[in-house]
Amino acid sequence: MPENTIEVSLMNKYDSLICTLLSFEDGVCIEDNAEAIEEFIDHASHHGVLPLLHYVLSSGDTWKDCPAAFQVSISNTRRQAVAISMMREQFVASLFSVLSEVGIKPVLLKGEALAHSYYMSPELRERCDTDMLISIADITTTIQALESDGFTISGGRSRYKS
């Protein structure tokens, strides 16, 4: 390496292990150590991949090599993700119903659209909101329909007045 070159590694050992596990490599798992498991779970949670890790690991031979405490933890996280996903689906369906009653047809974008099109199951794609594309001409009608259904517009409303 040249004298003036600095090598920087942005991944720590847990980030590297996450990448390895998500690559479907068999026989690799976290060590059976409570502190290591907790740190690994924190890193995987930070990256939003715990449900996906559960899916990948429990689908292959690696699952049997993982510590029981780790299995329990990510299994619980996956169950929570399933429950949240089911509630989100009901919410999005009701939102689309409200908007379709006034003739608005939003398009789902980003996380929600990806969760339903590129993942084996929607809970595997962590997300915290639902992005929709609505025609600018439909903004006022959208706001009125949502407010009539009990939604609260939390800001920026004045910039959308037509």
Beta strands, then each sheet from edge to edge (+ up, - down):
strand 1: 107-109
strand 2: 131-133
sheet 1: 1+ 2-
end
